[in-house]
Amino acid sequence: MLVAVLAAELRFHDAQSLKDKRQRLSTVIARIRSRFPVSVAETGFQDLWQRGRIGVALVTTDPALAQSMLDRIRDQIGTDGEVELLDSRIEIVDIEEGSTWR
């Protein structure tokens, strides 16, 4: 069993308040959830207006599928112009064997 995780740091250039940022972040999260069978949550920078971090996770048995899906999600973040992807990291962990792919 593999657990695959994408951690993405985001910038919301024109956000004027935490409420504004959260609205934009909710849109990003909803878009990911509607297109992919994954779990998504805000995981950092909750107190900053123009920064955010999300975590995307999935469980699978196929490392190529996991990598492909997380790559496609990462590539779609920021294509709407509302948010900029500053940094991302993908890890795939084999829970049964304890090995990690990056």
Rosetta silent file (secondary structure, phi, psi, omega in degrees, C-alpha in Angstrom):
SEQUENCE: MLVAVLAAELRFHDAQSLKDKRQRLSTVIARIRSRFPVSVAETGFQDLWQRGRIGVALVTTDPALAQSMLDRIRDQIGTDGEVELLDSRIEIVDIEEGSTWR
SCORE:     score description
SCORE:     0.000 S_00000001
   1 L     0.000  132.037  179.947    0.000    0.000    0.000 S_00000001
   2 E  -112.237  140.209  172.180    1.345    3.417   -1.013 S_00000001
   3 E  -114.679  122.924 -178.336    0.514    6.789    0.484 S_00000001
   4 E  -114.015  135.453 -176.125    1.257    9.703   -1.849 S_00000001
   5 E  -133.984  135.509  171.119    1.382   13.309   -0.659 S_00000001
   6 E  -114.388  123.538  172.429    1.765   16.649   -2.417 S_00000001
   7 E  -108.779  125.111 -175.965    2.648   19.647   -0.245 S_00000001
   8 E  -128.269  128.743  174.678    2.218   22.947   -2.109 S_00000001
   9 E   -97.279  133.018 -172.037    3.062   26.477   -0.964 S_00000001
  10 E  -123.130  154.078  173.353    0.897   29.145   -2.547 S_00000001
  11 E  -125.879  132.287  177.213    0.871   32.925   -2.933 S_00000001
  12 L  -110.823   92.299 -170.777   -2.312   34.971   -3.305 S_00000001
  13 L   -57.323  -45.341 -172.039   -0.973   38.261   -4.732 S_00000001
  14 L   -98.192   10.275 -179.697   -4.108   40.383   -4.541 S_00000001
  15 L   -64.377  130.890 -177.278   -5.589   39.044   -1.296 S_00000001
  16 L  -104.598   -7.108 -179.260   -6.677   41.954    0.899 S_00000001
  17 L  -163.272  170.597  174.954   -7.638   39.982    4.014 S_00000001
  18 H   -63.997  -37.034  178.780   -7.675   36.509    5.518 S_00000001
  19 H   -61.824  -43.377  178.271  -11.299   36.188    4.411 S_00000001
  20 H   -61.706  -46.697  179.543  -10.304   37.006    0.815 S_00000001
  21 H   -61.745  -45.661 -178.044   -7.449   34.478    0.908 S_00000001
  22 H   -62.108  -36.250  177.996   -9.669   31.755    2.396 S_00000001
  23 H   -64.305  -45.309  179.124  -12.272   32.300   -0.313 S_00000001
  24 H   -66.541  -40.442  178.978   -9.643   31.887   -3.032 S_00000001
  25 H   -64.962  -39.319  176.873   -8.077   28.920   -1.258 S_00000001
  26 H   -60.376  -37.432  177.904  -11.504   27.268   -0.955 S_00000001
  27 H   -65.219  -43.920  178.653  -11.894   27.602   -4.712 S_00000001
  28 H   -60.723  -47.584 -178.611   -8.512   25.931   -5.316 S_00000001
  29 H   -63.328  -44.890  179.609   -9.354   23.091   -2.931 S_00000001
  30 H   -61.882  -39.975  179.561  -12.837   22.575   -4.417 S_00000001
  31 H   -63.303  -43.230  179.010  -11.421   22.473   -7.941 S_00000001
  32 H   -63.416  -47.003 -178.328   -8.890   19.785   -6.979 S_00000001
  33 H   -63.149  -33.453 -178.654  -11.526   17.703   -5.172 S_00000001
  34 H   -75.185  -22.447 -176.133  -13.923   17.901   -8.117 S_00000001
  35 H  -101.652  -21.281 -173.793  -11.326   16.682  -10.619 S_00000001
  36 L  -136.515  146.341  177.913   -9.381   14.071   -8.651 S_00000001
  37 L   -84.219   71.663 -176.347  -10.211   11.359   -6.079 S_00000001
  38 L  -134.077  167.404  171.379   -7.928   12.784   -3.373 S_00000001
  39 E  -100.598  140.151 -178.205   -8.081   14.386    0.052 S_00000001
  40 E  -136.812  139.279  177.430   -7.096   18.069    0.273 S_00000001
  41 E  -150.564  151.952  170.257   -6.647   20.355    3.278 S_00000001
  42 E   -73.511  128.673 -173.665   -5.127   23.705    4.205 S_00000001
  43 E  -124.563    0.499 -179.883   -2.008   22.820    6.185 S_00000001
  44 E  -171.110  167.466  179.022   -0.122   26.040    6.840 S_00000001
  45 L    59.137   34.538 -178.310    0.153   29.814    6.859 S_00000001
  46 L   -62.694  -23.459 -176.398   -3.385   30.163    8.207 S_00000001
  47 L   -97.852    4.612 -179.643   -2.559   33.568    9.721 S_00000001
  48 L  -107.896  138.103 -176.778   -1.029   35.160    6.576 S_00000001
  49 L   -68.430  -40.858 -169.896   -3.093   37.032    3.974 S_00000001
  50 L  -112.196    8.914  178.006   -1.073   36.217    0.884 S_00000001
  51 E  -124.859  151.646  176.341    0.468   32.825    1.678 S_00000001
  52 E  -156.669  160.530  174.610   -1.035   29.387    1.982 S_00000001
  53 E  -138.624  135.746  174.909   -0.089   25.745    2.073 S_00000001
  54 E  -123.363  153.768  173.039   -2.188   22.784    1.061 S_00000001
  55 E  -119.383  134.979  178.412   -1.673   19.073    1.415 S_00000001
  56 E  -121.942  130.725 -176.845   -3.055   16.599   -1.110 S_00000001
  57 E  -135.520  149.693  173.768   -3.072   12.880   -0.276 S_00000001
  58 E  -151.490  157.330  177.600   -4.102    9.603   -1.870 S_00000001
  59 E  -117.843  134.203 -177.445   -3.726    5.890   -1.229 S_00000001
  60 E  -156.251  177.211  172.909   -2.945    3.492   -4.064 S_00000001
  61 L  -112.720   -2.227 -174.213   -0.943    0.426   -5.039 S_00000001
  62 L  -117.119  107.237 -178.151    0.556    1.969   -8.188 S_00000001
  63 H   -64.607  -32.794  179.303    3.449    4.431   -7.738 S_00000001
  64 H   -66.897  -40.494  177.389    3.302    5.575  -11.386 S_00000001
  65 H   -63.868  -44.932 -179.966   -0.395    6.436  -11.036 S_00000001
  66 H   -61.046  -47.280 -179.836    0.240    8.324   -7.807 S_00000001
  67 H   -61.976  -44.985 -179.663    3.118   10.318   -9.308 S_00000001
  68 H   -61.496  -45.803 -178.210    1.141   11.099  -12.454 S_00000001
  69 H   -65.051  -44.871 -179.909   -1.949   12.243  -10.561 S_00000001
  70 H   -68.643  -34.103  174.683   -0.013   14.471   -8.158 S_00000001
  71 H   -62.421  -43.696  179.399    2.022   15.919  -11.046 S_00000001
  72 H   -64.795  -39.639  177.323   -1.222   16.810  -12.867 S_00000001
  73 H   -62.851  -47.810 -179.940   -2.653   18.424   -9.726 S_00000001
  74 H   -59.316  -41.323 -178.529    0.545   20.444   -9.209 S_00000001
  75 H   -67.686  -25.670 -179.347    0.531   21.538  -12.850 S_00000001
  76 H   -85.408  -18.876  179.367   -3.062   22.801  -12.578 S_00000001
  77 L   -68.282  125.426  177.391   -2.468   24.941   -9.482 S_00000001
  78 L    93.869   -4.750 -179.061   -2.155   28.552  -10.555 S_00000001
  79 L   -72.142  -14.979  179.849   -3.460   28.179  -14.087 S_00000001
  80 L   -88.837   -6.902  179.580   -6.453   30.393  -13.221 S_00000001
  81 L    83.763   -6.087 -179.195   -4.289   33.385  -12.257 S_00000001
  82 L   -80.992  -24.206 -174.118   -5.762   33.569   -8.730 S_00000001
  83 L  -143.726  149.339  176.223   -2.844   31.847   -7.059 S_00000001
  84 E  -113.468  132.689  175.461    0.863   31.291   -7.703 S_00000001
  85 E   -82.098  113.666 -178.869    2.569   27.994   -6.889 S_00000001
  86 E   -86.722  -40.446 -175.763    5.741   28.942   -4.995 S_00000001
  87 E  -159.471  153.577  176.436    7.042   25.503   -4.093 S_00000001
  88 E  -150.990  156.881  178.430    5.916   21.899   -4.038 S_00000001
  89 E  -145.824  134.347  177.255    7.085   18.549   -2.814 S_00000001
  90 E  -118.363  132.681  173.565    5.794   15.083   -3.625 S_00000001
  91 E  -131.800  139.294  175.926    6.497   12.015   -1.516 S_00000001
  92 E  -124.710  121.233 -175.239    5.294    8.480   -2.060 S_00000001
  93 E  -116.442  129.640  173.314    5.719    6.095    0.850 S_00000001
  94 E   -86.625  105.843 -174.854    5.321    2.328    0.744 S_00000001
  95 L   -63.924  -37.171 -176.648    3.714    1.717    4.124 S_00000001
  96 L   -74.396  -33.138 -177.414    4.341   -2.028    4.103 S_00000001
  97 L  -104.768  -15.021  178.338    8.033   -1.814    3.171 S_00000001
  98 L    79.081   10.238 -179.728    8.904    1.574    4.641 S_00000001
  99 L   -92.388  155.230 -176.986   10.568    2.877    1.464 S_00000001
 100 E  -125.896  136.252  171.003   10.093    6.392    0.076 S_00000001
 101 E  -109.058  150.457  175.658   10.107    7.719   -3.499 S_00000001
 102 L  -130.065    0.000    0.000   10.464   11.433   -4.279 S_00000001
